[in-house]
Amino acid sequence: MAVDIPSRLELPDDMHRGGRRLIRVVVAAAMRLIFRIQTEGLERFPASGPVLLVSNHRSFWDIPAVHVFVRPWIYFIAKEELYSSWFGKRFLSWWGAIPINRERVGLSTVRDIIGLLRKKKILSIFPEGTRVPGDADLAQYPPHAGVISFARRTGAAILPLAIGGRYGFRRRVRIVLGAPISLEHLKDAKGQPLSDAAAAHHVMSATYALIDRPYPAWQGEN
């Protein structure tokens, strides 16, 4: 499916103004009424990028949760299918989402991701690529290694952010920010840099550790 979407690089630098700011305020208030939102460590979030904000993904609510409770403006990646309607295409484009074909990443997507990071923006990404049920075997959802490739190419910091709990009326949802992960310090037993796949596994393991969820051991390249 071909989707004609303008480049995110054409958007204004200050996105947190006007209608976008109002929407964030309203959504944040609504989510605090519906859920018991608990944030941890977000005060340490950097004021600017380049940053790749890496998170686990359980629910549709993860995207607004990250977007309205984390400051400053967070760009994110959205599956291409969400752009099939007129409203979806117009709103997501205005909001700054980057469309992605999950079967084959196009050059325009790569251009926008690298371009945003080089402009010192912050990009949220779910390396597992899909929603993962809370009781799922995480070994069946290995992270995509593209997040590591983008970090290496742009020098972006990698920040793990975990979302725990269950979305339900007045249920507690935890949003926990971890310490930055330096790719330079990720080495194998021989002191060599980890492969992109192994580094992505390490990043997801560190992410789940923030909410005390065990992560399967690295089994090597497939």
N, C-alpha and C positions, 0 to 999 in steps of 0.2 A: 504493500500500500504506500503510494507516494503521497507525502504531505508537504505542501508548500508553506513553510514557516519562515518568517523573517529571522535573521540572526539575532541571538541574544545580545550581541555586541552593539546593536543599534539602540538598546534601551538606555534610559537616563542613568547616570551614575548614582543619584540619590533616589532609590526606589521607595524608601520609607516615608512617603509624603502623600497627601491628598486621599484619594479613594483607597489606595492600597493600605495606608496607615489605618484608616477607619475600619476596614475589613479585619485587619489584624486585631484591633482592640475589641471589636464585637465578637470575633471567634474566640479569642482568649477568655472573655467574660463568660461566654456560653459554655465553653469547655470546663471552666472552673465550677460552674453551676451543676453540670451533668456529672463530672468526674471529680475525684479528690486528687488534684495534680500536686505532686511533690517533686521539686527540682533540687538537684544536688550538684554543686560545683560549677554552675553556669556563670557565677560571678568571675570566674577565671577565663572566660571566653575572650579571645583576642578581638580587638576592635576592627581589625581588617585582615585580609588574607595575604598571600594565597593560602587557603585552608580547604582540605577535603574532610568534611564531617562524615564519618563512617558510622552507620547505625544498623542494628538489627531491624527486622521488618515483620510485624505480626498482623497489623490491621491497617485499614484505610485511614484510621485516625492518626497514625504515626506521622503522616505528612503535615497536617495542620498542627499537630502537637509540636513538632520540631520547628515549624515555621513561625509560630506565634509566641513561643516561650523562649526561644533562643534569639539573642541579639548579637550583631546587627542583622541586616538583610541576608537571608539565606536563599540562594538559588537551588533548584533541585531538578532532577531528571524524572521525566514522566514517560510512561510507555506510549508508543505512537498511537495505539488504539483510542486513547482518550481524546485525540484530536479529530475523531471522525465526525463529530457534530459541529455545527456552526458555533454554538456557545462554547463548547470545549476548546475549540481552536482559538477563538477570540480571547477567552478568559485566560487560558494557560499561556498564550503568547504575551498578553499584557502583564501577567504575573511574573514572567521571566523563566518559566519552565523550559527545559531542553528536551525535545522529543527524542526518543530512542527506539530503534527497531531492535527488539531483544534477540532476534535471530541473526541479524547482521548489522553491526554498527556502521552507519554511514559517515562519509567524510565531513558532512555539515555538522554532525553531532560532535565529532572529534574536534573540529575547528572551534565550535562554541565552547566546549569544555576547556580546552587549552587556552583559548582567548580570554575567557573569564578569569581563569587562574592567573594568567600573566598580567591581568588588570588588577590583581590583588583582591579578587572577590572570594566569597565563601560558597562552596558548593556542597550540598548534602547528597549522599549517595548510599544506596542500599546494595552492598556487594552481592548479597544472596540473589538479587534479581527478581524476587517475587515474595509474596507474603508467606511466612513460615508459621504453621500452627504452633500453639504453645506446647503441645505434647509431641511434636514431631521429632523424628530422629535427625539431628542436625547434620549427621554424616551424609544424608541424602540431599543436602542443600549446600554444596561447597561454594565458597565465594568466588566471584569472577575476579580475575587478576588485573583487569583493566585499571582499577583504582590505583594499584601500585605503579603501573606504567605511566599514568598521568602524573602521579607524584614525582616520579623520577624525572620526567621530561620538563616539569615546571618548577621543581623545588618546593612544591606546596607541602605544608605541614599536614600530618594526618592526626586528626582528633577522633578518638572513639567516643561514641555517645550511645548508651544503652537505654532501651525503653522496657521497663518491667511492669508487672501487674497485669490486670485485665480491665479492658474497657467495658464498663457497665455502670448503671446508675449508682452514683455515690461510691463506686469502687475506687481504690487507690491505684494511681498510675505513677510510676517513678520515671523521671527523666534524669539520667546520671551522666555527667561529663567526666571523662577520664583525662589522664595526662597525655601530652603529645607523644607520638611514637616516631622515633628517628630511624629512617631506613638505614642510615650509616651504621647503626649499632646492631642491626639484625644480621647475624653471621651464623654459618653452619658449624659443625663440629671441627671442621678444618680451617675455620677462620675466614671462609669465603662468603661473599654476600649471598643472602638467600635469593632463590629464584622468585619471580613475581608471584607464582602460585603459592609457594611456601610463605612468603611475606604476607600475602592476603590472608592465608590461614591464621598466621600469628595475630594479625590485626583483629580478625573476627573473634579469636579466642580471648584477646584482651577486652574486647567489647562485651562479650557475654560474662566475663569475670566481674564486670561492674555491677551486675545484678545477681552474682553468685550462681550462675548457671554453668554447669560443666560443659566443656566443649570437647569433641572427639580429638584424639591425638592425630598428628600429621602422619599420613600414610605414604607420603612420597608422591612423585609425579605419576599420573595415569599413563 
